[in-house]
Amino acid sequence: MSGRLLPAGEARTFWGIAGDMFFFGVGASLTSQTTVIPSFLATLTSSAPLIGLASTLVTGGWLLPQLFAANRLAGLTRRKSAVTIPATVDRSVSLLVGPAIFLLAPCVPGAALAVFFFLYFAFWLVDGIASVAWLDYLGRCLSPASRARLISLGTIAPGVAGIGAGAVVGLVLSSPSLKWPLNYALLFMGTGVLFSLSLISFLFVKDPPAAAIQPKMPWPAYFRRMVTVVRGDPAFRRAVLAALALGGIGIAAPFYIVHGLESLGFPPASVGFFTSVQLVGSVFAALIMGVLSERRGTRSVMRLWGWAALVTPIIALVAPALAILLPWGVMYVYALVFVIVGMQGVANMAGFLNWVLEYSPASDRPLYIGFANTLNGISLVMPLIGGWILAATGSYYLLFAVAAAGPVGGLLLLRSLPEPRRAATALHQKDAGVRS
């Protein structure tokens, strides 16, 4: 994509953020939240709630501080430091995870588990603080068409590279010369290095002044303003509720890999295979959802994701029967679960978050972003609920059946959600008619 395909002044920001997304995406694939992290935690504990806790820490750490970060961002005309300062902190934290695992896991696994959870949560907490300003860049500095292309490119490129990273994961975890915990420690070290490169890429982004500024409010006034905005905007409420319902897939997300390893008998190297196909899912989603977002709008992306999310637990439910009928092919059918799980990040970015960016007024965009993501933090309890269901009943069937309920509710809510781009077009046409 050459600079001439981008509006004037957007190329440097576009490529700086694209590089940020590339290195971050490849780094995340080395320690995938749905394959590598659960399989690592299963080497330290047999507790399903503790295995689910990692996903809870990611969701809670990343989403919960955003409402407060949104008010901190208000009034700033230059917002680059609101990304780079917290990002420097969280990249430093990510570099500590690998060495901590290597030093603690062999002799004090309980301490290794506690330190891992602390560092993991700290990373995502600080990254959540930076994310409001980062998303504001996407809404403020890029046109809708450029933003859709960026989301596609920023997912396809790391997705393709991540397929290779998945192969590396498989080799590292199955190599007889790389014993536990060195194998996992090396993966976390690689993630820390790649995350640091992502920050370096973002440093090249321009820092234009924000055109629409709301002064930073005292906290009581800020929360009153938030209540006023949400109470007076039923479409926004419906979008957030739909996103929450679709997030119900998270109840089972950390346990698909554990189910495959423990119940279906897949080998350790399958962790790398499933990591690769998960990245295939993200590439596929970027190709399809990026075009869909650009041509049909963000609501269409959310609806497509809703149907895909519904299919995921259904595949997991039929996998044990398939293992009896088609033992040689069950792992490849089960891989579809991870293909769809890999679509989730793209769907959230190209669908829900892009809907918020297009729908929200420019002056209140940080507030909309912060509230939407913070309320979405309710989904942080989903993996814990899944862990409790599994611990209490021992039934993967019940777990996967519950996971199917959320997407059904989300699809129902999306039926009456407005498409912001069409609404804006209709308003512009109405204004043009008035002027004529």
Buried (B, 14 or more C-beta within 10 A) or exposed (E): BEEEEBEEEBBBBBBBBBBBBBBBBBBBBBBBBBBBBBBBBBBBBEBBBBBBBBBBBBBBBBBBBBBBBBBBBBEBEEBBEBBBEBBEBBBBBBBBBBEBBBBBBEEEBEEBBEBBBBBBBBBBBBBBBBBBBBBBBBBBBBEBEBBBBBBBBBBBBBBBBBBEBBBBBBEBBBEEEBEBBBBBBBBBBBBBBBBBBBBEBBEEBEBBEBEEEBEBBEEEEBEEBBEEBBEEBEBBBBBBBBBBBBBBBBBBBBBBBBBBBEBBEBEEBBBBBBBBBBBBBBBBBBBBBBBBBBEBBBBBBBBBBBEBBBBBBBBBBBBBEBBEEEEEEBBEBBBBBBBBBBBBBBBBBBBBBBBBBBBBEBEBBBBBBBBBBBBBBBBBBBBBBBBBBBBEEEEBEEBBBBBBBBBBBBBEBBEEBBBBBEBEEEEEEEEEEEEE
